[in-house]
């Protein structure tokens, strides 16, 4: 093996690096985005990466001195010019990331772009690989990578360790965030410079993250662990990094599931969570931006914590709310006052309404509300004097409307954004009336409930429809696996359980077959088309010839519109089921090409594989697979707002 190019990050770069402790820190997060041809990674302390391009085979090797992987080696298999990304422990205090190219491909090292978003958050933009080899120059000097964008402060990078010319075995990360000073700690909870830390008991949890429809709540579910009881008894007012409050809730006892909810601004970044075995808990940190940068200025035009109104001339008088009205283009709900006001807001799932709280304010004696009709973006508005110093406004959106952010247009004017709900079809859940009991309540008359006639559907329904297609059946057994296991039986067992799980969540499920019968491919397509289904999920088990019991793993296929659905289901399965990843793929299967809705085909494992077949023979494993598929479907539905039911439980 010989080195063709040696790429070192320039020692002249200026970075704000935190001192590396004698004990190596951890790699928190890594991912390779094949669409962007970009690698991202985050560590819990500042790091100065080094990189080199090695030939035979060509691979980009990135070392992170002073960093531990914090878990077993892992890899991400790819297709095309990039064959694989591996992450593992190279030396005792060095993590190595290897991006290996397919045989015959190489990249220009001068075009590899490192960018330090912060000392501990990096992206590596790879150039387009090409066939051939790099020119061998006489007495070539090792070219340096272009400098990364440095953070503002300066500190010398740690010395670069000697890197042997060997091919490592590599791993996946278990994130960690260093602990903060004692002033930011509560029992079992800390605020530190990178985000938040929650102590847990019970080993490594299954972590699932979901953002609410209005983008203001981020739910982080931790399955298989417990937290301090004191955290469950209170909501933590943090007011850091764009997070106003953190709530803890015990969702289930067996298996234990704890939900951590971050109340954030609607335009704040997404948050990641990862378990650290070394610290004994879960680290929560923003994606793609240093947490400290979120404190450099307001992340929303409306503060998340009530601000005392000082009046127009700092007189201490209450502001008077004179009107609530729709803008001329009906894209905003305008709240007008006679002097400076501020507000907080949140989505109230119980009343299905958006709640706006205005402190230090009162309603005008001649208050006027919006004029609503059947075409208005909101179906009902209720306004009341909550107490002598607080005005409460509840806004219920119409079907087809999504509540956006609450913006401060000027000191005396608030604007609630009203946006069309992006959906394949409007939901059919009728609005519920809002009851605002107490005294001094000033109800705004509701609109006329008479709605225009709805065109007759081919199949009457009031709920979102998902078609579950159990592959093969009857005279067509599908694949015959080890020990004589038949694919049609595996498919039907998993499909029936997916049906039951979705029905419990209010989803209407149509099965192409519910027993052992033969259905043609065209017949399966016609079931989906006649029912005007929203999603089509076909469940199969795989097989391979040539006596290859070593081939095992999950594959998920799509043709056109089903790509996002395929990725969501695929990675949901990988998070909760012990199965190898054989990627999502595009394929021209008949049921994928001929259906008009997002459609996917899930291959739940190889019946000819020694690992997969043994698992698929057990009822417990098939149930685990069904739960993962159902959870992936529900997650896709929530993410794409295809169904307005807030009651969908992804646990």
C-alpha positions in Angstrom: 0.0 0.0 0.0 1.4 3.4 -0.8 0.3 7.0 -0.1 -0.5 9.0 -3.2 -1.6 12.2 -1.5 -1.2 13.2 2.1 -3.8 15.8 3.2 -3.2 17.7 6.5 -5.3 20.4 7.8 -3.2 23.5 7.9 -1.5 24.2 11.3 -1.9 27.9 10.6 -5.7 27.7 10.9 -7.1 29.6 13.9 -9.6 27.7 16.0 -11.2 28.1 19.4 -10.3 24.7 20.8 -11.2 23.6 24.3 -8.3 21.9 26.1 -8.4 18.2 25.6 -8.5 16.3 28.9 -6.1 13.4 29.5 -9.1 11.2 29.1 -10.3 11.2 25.5 -13.7 12.7 24.7 -16.4 11.2 22.5 -17.8 11.4 19.0 -21.4 12.6 19.5 -22.9 12.3 16.0 -21.9 11.5 12.5 -23.7 11.0 9.2 -23.0 10.8 5.5 -25.5 12.6 3.3 -25.3 10.8 0.0 -27.5 13.4 -1.8 -25.2 16.2 -0.8 -22.0 14.1 -0.9 -21.2 15.5 2.5 -20.0 14.1 5.8 -21.0 15.7 9.1 -19.7 14.9 12.6 -20.0 16.5 16.1 -17.8 15.9 19.1 -18.2 16.9 22.7 -15.1 19.1 22.7 -13.1 21.0 20.1 -11.1 18.9 17.8 -8.6 19.5 15.0 -9.1 16.8 12.4 -6.4 15.5 10.1 -7.1 13.9 6.7 -5.3 11.9 4.0 -6.2 10.3 0.7 -4.9 6.8 0.4 -4.9 4.6 -2.8 -5.4 0.9 -3.5 -8.3 1.2 -2.8 -8.9 4.9 -2.8 -10.2 6.2 0.5 -10.4 9.4 2.4 -9.1 8.9 6.0 -10.1 11.4 8.6 -8.6 11.2 12.1 -10.0 12.9 15.2 -7.2 13.1 17.8 -8.3 13.0 21.4 -11.7 11.5 20.5 -13.2 8.2 21.5 -16.0 6.5 19.5 -17.9 5.6 22.7 -19.3 2.4 21.2 -18.7 -0.4 18.7 -17.5 0.1 15.2 -20.1 0.8 12.5 -20.4 1.4 8.8 -22.7 2.8 6.2 -22.8 0.9 3.0 -23.5 2.9 -0.2 -23.7 2.4 -3.9 -22.1 4.1 -6.9 -18.8 5.8 -6.6 -18.8 6.0 -2.8 -18.8 2.3 -1.6 -18.8 2.7 2.2 -18.3 5.0 5.2 -16.7 3.4 8.3 -16.2 4.9 11.7 -14.1 3.2 14.4 -11.5 3.5 17.1 -8.1 3.7 15.4 -5.9 4.3 18.4 -6.6 4.6 22.1 -7.5 8.3 21.8 -8.2 8.7 18.1 -11.3 8.1 16.1 -10.9 7.3 12.4 -13.5 8.0 9.7 -12.9 6.3 6.4 -14.8 7.2 3.2 -14.0 4.4 0.7 -14.5 4.7 -3.0 -15.5 2.0 -5.4 -12.7 0.4 -7.4 -11.5 2.6 -10.3 -12.7 5.9 -8.7 -10.8 8.7 -7.1 -11.3 12.3 -6.0 -9.3 15.5 -6.2 -7.9 16.2 -2.8 -7.7 19.9 -3.4 -11.5 19.9 -3.8 -12.2 18.3 -0.4 -13.7 21.2 1.7 -13.6 21.0 5.5 -15.7 23.5 7.4 -15.6 24.1 11.1 -19.1 25.3 12.0 -17.7 25.4 15.6 -14.7 23.8 17.2 -16.7 20.6 17.7 -19.0 20.6 14.7 -17.6 19.9 11.2 -18.8 19.2 7.7 -16.7 17.7 4.9 -17.8 18.4 1.4 -16.5 15.8 -1.0 -16.0 16.6 -4.7 -17.6 14.5 -7.4 -15.6 11.2 -7.8 -14.3 10.3 -11.2 -12.8 7.3 -12.9 -9.1 7.2 -13.4 -6.1 8.1 -11.3 -4.6 11.3 -10.1 -1.4 12.4 -12.0 1.8 11.4 -10.2 4.0 14.6 -10.0 7.8 14.5 -9.7 8.7 14.7 -6.0 5.2 15.6 -5.0 4.7 17.7 -1.9 1.7 16.7 0.2 -1.0 19.1 -0.6 -2.9 20.7 2.3 -6.7 20.7 2.5 -8.2 24.1 2.0 -8.7 25.8 5.4 -11.9 25.3 7.2 -13.9 28.3 8.3 -12.5 28.9 11.8 -14.3 30.0 14.9 -13.5 33.4 16.1 -11.0 32.8 19.0 -7.5 31.4 18.5 -5.7 28.5 20.1 -3.2 26.1 18.7 -4.5 22.8 17.5 -3.3 19.6 19.3 -0.2 17.9 17.7 -1.0 15.6 14.9 -0.4 11.9 15.8 1.6 9.6 13.5 -0.8 7.7 11.4 0.2 4.2 10.3 -0.6 3.1 6.8 -3.2 0.6 7.6 -6.8 0.0 6.9 -8.9 0.3 10.1 -11.9 -1.5 11.2 -14.6 1.1 12.0 -17.7 2.3 14.2 -20.8 4.3 15.1 -21.0 7.0 17.6 -22.5 7.3 21.1 -22.7 11.1 21.6 -21.6 13.0 24.7 -21.7 16.5 25.9 -19.3 17.7 28.6 -20.8 18.6 31.8 -21.3 22.2 32.8 -20.6 24.2 36.0 -22.6 23.4 39.1 -24.7 26.5 38.8 -26.5 25.0 35.7 -27.3 21.7 37.4 -30.4 20.2 38.9 -30.8 16.7 40.1 -30.4 14.6 37.0 -30.3 17.6 34.6 -27.7 20.0 33.4 -27.3 22.9 31.1 -23.8 23.1 29.5 -22.1 25.0 26.7 -23.3 22.5 24.0 -26.9 21.9 25.1 -28.5 19.8 27.8 -27.7 16.6 29.7 -30.2 14.2 31.4 -28.9 11.4 33.7 -30.6 8.1 33.0 -30.8 4.6 34.6 -31.3 1.4 32.6 -28.6 1.2 30.0 -28.8 2.5 26.4 -32.2 3.8 25.5 -34.1 3.7 22.1 -34.3 7.3 21.2 -37.0 8.8 18.9 -37.4 12.5 18.1 -40.4 14.2 16.6 -41.2 17.9 16.1 -44.8 19.1 16.5 -47.0 20.4 13.6 -46.4 24.0 14.6 -42.6 23.5 15.0 -42.7 24.8 18.6 -42.4 21.5 20.5 -39.7 18.9 20.1 -40.6 15.5 21.7 -37.7 13.2 22.6 -38.8 9.8 23.7 -36.4 7.6 25.7 -37.4 4.0 25.8 -35.9 1.5 28.2 -34.6 4.0 30.8 -35.8 6.0 33.8 -34.9 9.5 35.1 -34.9 11.2 38.5 -38.5 11.4 39.9 -37.9 15.0 40.8 -37.7 15.9 37.0 -41.1 14.3 36.4 -42.7 16.6 39.1 -41.9 19.9 37.5 -41.5 21.8 34.2 -38.0 23.4 34.0 -37.8 27.0 32.9 -34.4 27.1 31.1 -34.6 30.1 28.7 -31.3 29.0 27.0 -30.4 28.3 23.4 -33.9 29.2 22.2 -35.6 26.7 24.6 -38.0 28.4 27.0 -39.1 25.3 29.0 -38.4 21.6 29.2 -41.1 19.2 30.3 -40.7 15.6 31.4 -43.4 13.0 31.3 -43.5 9.2 32.0 -45.3 7.8 28.9 -45.3 4.1 29.8 -44.1 1.8 32.7 -43.4 -1.4 30.8 -41.2 -0.9 28.9 -40.4 2.4 30.5 -40.7 5.3 28.2 -39.9 8.9 29.3 -40.8 11.9 27.1 -38.7 15.0 27.2 -40.4 18.0 25.5 -38.4 21.1 24.4 -40.6 24.2 24.0 -38.8 26.2 21.2 -39.3 29.0 18.8 -40.9 27.9 15.5 -37.8 28.9 13.5 -35.3 27.3 15.8 -33.1 24.5 14.5 -33.8 20.8 15.0 -32.3 19.1 18.0 -30.4 15.8 18.3 -30.2 13.4 21.2 -27.6 10.7 21.9 -26.7 8.4 24.8 -23.3 8.6 26.4 -22.3 5.5 28.4 -19.3 7.3 29.9 -21.5 10.0 31.3 -24.5 7.8 32.0 -27.2 9.8 30.3 -28.6 11.4 27.2 -27.1 14.5 25.6 -29.3 16.9 23.7 -27.8 19.5 21.3 -28.9 21.6 18.3 -28.2 20.2 14.8 -25.8 22.2 12.5 -25.2 25.2 14.8 -23.3 25.6 18.1 -25.7 25.9 21.0 -23.9 29.0 22.3 -24.7 30.8 19.0 -28.4 30.5 19.8 -27.9 32.7 22.8 -26.2 35.5 20.8 -29.6 37.1 20.0 -33.3 36.3 20.0 -34.3 33.3 17.8 -37.8 34.6 17.4 -39.5 37.9 17.0 -41.7 37.1 19.9 -39.9 36.2 23.2 -40.7 32.8 24.7 -40.9 34.3 28.2 -43.4 37.0 29.0 -41.9 40.5 29.0 -43.5 43.1 31.2 -45.1 45.8 29.2 -44.0 49.3 30.2 -46.6 51.2 28.3 -46.0 53.8 25.6 -44.1 56.1 27.9 -43.1 53.7 30.6 -46.2 54.7 32.6 -47.0 51.2 33.9 -50.6 51.4 32.4 -52.1 48.3 30.9 -52.1 48.1 27.2 -55.6 47.9 25.6 -56.4 45.3 23.0 -58.7 47.0 20.6 -59.3 44.4 17.9 -58.4 41.0 16.5 -58.9 40.8 12.7 -57.9 39.0 9.5 -55.5 40.7 7.1 -56.8 41.6 3.7 -55.2 38.6 2.1 -56.3 36.4 5.0 -52.7 35.1 5.6 -52.4 36.8 9.1 -54.5 37.3 12.2 -53.7 40.8 13.4 -53.9 41.7 17.1 -53.9 45.5 17.7 -53.2 47.4 20.9 -52.9 51.1 21.8 -49.4 50.8 23.2 -46.5 48.3 23.5 -47.4 44.7 24.0 -45.6 41.4 24.1 -47.0 37.8 24.0 -46.3 34.1 24.4 -48.0 31.4 22.4 -48.3 27.7 22.1 -50.5 25.0 20.5 -53.1 23.5 22.9 -53.8 19.9 21.8 -56.7 19.5 24.1 -58.8 22.2 22.5 -57.1 21.9 19.1 -56.5 25.6 19.2 -53.6 28.0 19.2 -53.3 29.9 22.5 -51.9 33.4 22.7 -51.3 35.0 26.1 -50.8 38.7 26.4 -49.6 39.9 29.8 -50.1 43.4 31.1 -53.1 44.0 28.9 -56.9 44.4 29.0 -59.7 44.3 26.4 -61.2 47.5 25.1 -64.8 48.2 26.0 -65.6 48.3 22.3 -63.4 45.3 21.3 -64.0 44.0 17.8 -63.3 40.5 16.5 -62.7 39.1 13.1 -65.5 38.6 10.5 -65.4 34.9 9.7 -67.2 32.8 7.1 -66.9 29.3 5.6 -63.9 30.2 3.6 -61.9 31.9 6.4 -58.6 30.3 7.4 -59.8 30.1 11.0 -63.0 28.6 12.1 -63.3 30.2 15.5 -61.7 32.8 17.7 -62.3 33.2 21.4 -61.1 36.1 23.4 -61.3 36.7 27.1 -59.9 38.6 30.0 -58.1 35.8 31.8 -57.4 38.0 34.9 -57.2 41.7 35.5 -53.7 41.9 33.8 -53.9 39.2 31.1 -55.7 38.7 27.8 -56.1 35.2 26.4 -56.9 34.4 22.8 -57.7 31.0 21.4 -57.5 30.5 17.6 -58.9 27.4 16.0 -57.7 26.8 12.4 -60.1 25.7 9.6 -59.4 22.4 7.8 -56.6 23.1 5.3 -55.0 25.8 7.5 -51.8 25.5 9.5 -50.9 28.0 12.2 -47.5 29.5 11.7 -45.3 31.7 13.9 -46.5 34.7 16.0 -44.5 37.8 14.9 -44.1 41.2 16.4 -44.7 43.6 13.5 -44.2 46.6 15.7 -44.7 47.5 19.4 -48.5 47.7 19.1 -49.2 45.0 16.5 -48.9 41.2 16.7 -49.4 39.0 13.6 -50.2 35.3 13.7 -49.2 33.6 10.4 -51.9 31.4 8.7 -50.6 29.0 6.1 -52.3 26.5 3.9 -51.8 22.9 5.1 -49.8 21.0 2.6 -51.5 17.7 2.2 -52.6 15.3 -0.5 -56.2 16.1 0.4 -57.8 18.1 3.2 -58.5 16.3 6.3 -62.2 15.6 7.2 -62.1 15.9 11.0 -64.8 18.5 11.9 -63.7 21.3 14.2 -64.7 21.1 17.8 -66.1 24.0 19.7 -63.9 25.8 22.1 -65.2 26.3 25.6 -63.7 29.3 27.5 -65.8 29.3 30.7 -65.1 32.0 33.2 -66.3 35.5 33.8 -65.7 38.5 31.6 -65.5 36.2 28.6 -66.2 37.9 25.3 -67.0 35.2 22.7 -66.6 36.0 19.0 -69.6 34.5 17.2 -68.6 31.3 15.3 -69.0 31.2 11.5 -71.8 29.5 9.7 -71.3 25.8 10.1 -72.9 25.0 6.8 -70.2 23.8 4.4 -70.2 23.5 0.7 -71.1 20.0 -0.6 -68.3 17.6 -0.8 -67.8 15.7 -4.1 -68.9 12.1 -3.8 -66.0 9.8 -3.4 -65.7 6.4 -5.0 -65.4 4.9 -1.5 -67.0 7.0 1.3 -64.5 7.5 4.2 -63.8 10.0 6.9 -60.2 8.9 7.8 -56.9 8.7 6.1 -56.5 5.4 4.2 -53.4 3.2 4.1 -53.3 0.1 2.0 -51.2 -2.8 3.5 -50.3 -5.3 0.8 -49.3 -8.7 2.2 -47.1 -10.1 -0.7 -47.9 -13.4 -2.5 -50.6 -15.8 -1.1 -52.7 -18.8 -2.1 -51.1 -20.7 -5.0 -48.1 -18.2 -4.9 -46.1 -19.0 -1.8 -43.3 -16.6 -2.7 -39.8 -17.4 -1.5 -39.2 -20.7 0.3 -36.6 -20.2 3.0 -34.4 -22.3 5.3 -36.4 -25.1 7.0 -39.3 -24.7 4.5 -40.6 -21.3 5.8 -42.9 -19.7 3.2 -42.8 -16.0 2.4 -46.6 -15.7 2.1 -47.1 -16.7 5.7 -44.4 -14.3 7.0 -45.9 -11.4 5.0 -49.4 -12.0 6.2 -48.5 -12.4 9.8 -46.6 -9.0 9.8 -49.2 -7.3 7.7 -52.1 -8.2 10.0 -50.3 -6.8 13.0 -49.4 -3.6 11.1 -53.1 -3.3 10.3 -54.2 -3.6 14.0 -51.6 -1.1 15.2 -52.6 1.5 12.6 -56.3 1.1 13.3 -55.7 1.8 17.0 -54.3 5.2 15.9 -57.4 6.1 13.9 -56.0 5.2 10.5 -58.3 3.4 8.1 -56.4 0.3 6.8 -57.4 -1.6 3.7 -55.7 -5.0 3.2 -55.2 -6.4 -0.3 -55.5 -9.8 1.4 -56.4 -10.8 4.9 -56.1 -14.6 4.4 -54.2 -17.1 2.3 -55.5 -16.3 -1.1 -54.0 -15.3 -4.5 -54.3 -11.7 -5.6 -52.8 -10.6 -8.9 -50.4 -7.6 -9.1 -53.0 -5.6 -11.0 -55.6 -6.6 -8.4 -53.5 -5.2 -5.6 -53.0 -1.9 -7.5 -56.8 -1.7 -8.2 -57.5 -2.1 -4.4 -55.3 1.0 -3.8 -56.8 3.0 -6.6 -60.5 2.1 -5.9 -60.1 3.1 -2.2 -58.3 6.4 -3.2 -55.6 5.4 -0.7 -53.2 7.9 0.8 -50.3 5.4 1.2 -49.4 2.0 -0.1 -47.1 -0.3 1.8 -46.3 -3.8 0.4 -44.6 -6.2 2.8 -42.4 -9.0 1.5 -39.5 -11.2 2.6 -36.4 -11.6 0.5 -34.4 -14.6 -0.9 -31.2 -15.2 -2.8 -30.0 -18.2 -4.8 -26.7 -19.9 -4.8 -26.8 -21.1 -1.1 -25.8 -17.8 0.4 -26.9 -18.0 4.1 -24.5 -15.1 4.8 -26.7 -12.6 3.0 -29.1 -11.0 5.5 -30.6 -7.6 5.9 -33.4 -5.0 5.4 -34.2 -3.5 2.0 -36.9 -1.0 1.2 -37.9 -0.1 -2.3 -39.7 2.9 -3.9 -40.2 4.1 -7.5 -41.0 7.8 -7.6 -43.1 9.5 -4.9 -42.4 7.0 -2.2 -38.8 7.8 -1.5 -39.4 9.8 1.7 -41.9 7.2 2.9 -39.3 4.4 2.2 -36.6 6.2 4.0 -38.8 7.0 7.1 -39.9 3.3 7.4 -36.5 1.9 6.7 -34.6 3.9 9.3 -37.4 3.5 11.9 -37.0 -0.3 11.5 -33.2 0.0 11.9 -33.5 2.0 15.1 -35.6 -0.6 16.9 -34.9 -4.0 15.1 -31.6 -5.9 15.1 -31.2 -6.3 11.4 -28.5 -5.4 8.8 -28.9 -2.4 6.6 -29.1 -3.1 2.9 -30.3 0.4 2.0 -33.3 2.0 0.4 -33.4 1.5 -3.4 -35.3 2.6 -6.4 -37.0 -0.2 -8.3 -39.6 -0.7 -11.1 -41.8 -3.1 -9.3 -45.3 -3.2 -10.8 -47.1 -2.2 -7.6 -44.8 0.8 -7.1 -45.0 2.0 -10.7 -48.8 1.6 -11.2 -50.0 3.2 -7.9 -50.7 6.9 -7.9 -50.0 7.5 -4.2 -46.7 7.2 -2.3 -45.9 3.5 -2.4 -43.1 1.4 -0.9 -42.1 -2.3 -0.8 -40.4 -3.5 2.4 -38.3 -6.6 2.3 -38.2 -7.6 6.0 -35.2 -9.9 5.7 -33.8 -12.9 3.8 -35.6 -16.2 4.3 -32.5 -17.8 2.8 -30.2 -16.0 5.3 -29.2 -17.9 8.4 -29.7 -14.9 10.7 -32.9 -13.4 9.2 -34.7 -16.7 8.7 -34.2 -17.8 12.3 -35.6 -14.6 13.5 -38.6 -14.4 11.1 -39.7 -17.9 12.3 -40.5 -16.4 15.7 -43.7 -14.7 16.5 -41.9 -12.2 18.8 -39.6 -11.0 16.0 -42.4 -10.6 13.5 -44.3 -8.5 16.1 -41.3 -6.4 16.6 -41.0 -5.9 12.9 -44.7 -5.0 12.6 -44.4 -2.4 15.3 -41.4 -0.8 13.6 -43.2 -0.6 10.2 -46.3 0.8 11.8 -44.3 3.4 13.7 -42.5 4.4 10.5 -45.8 4.9 8.7 -47.2 7.0 11.6 -44.1 9.0 11.7 -44.3 9.8 8.0 -48.0 10.8 8.4 -47.1 13.1 11.2 -44.1 14.6 9.5 -46.1 15.3 6.3 -49.2 16.5 8.2 -51.4 14.1 6.3 -53.7 13.6 9.3 -54.5 16.2 11.9 -55.0 13.8 14.8 -52.7 14.9 17.6 -53.6 11.7 19.4 -51.2 9.6 17.2 -48.9 7.8 19.6 -45.5 6.9 18.2 -44.3 5.0 21.3 
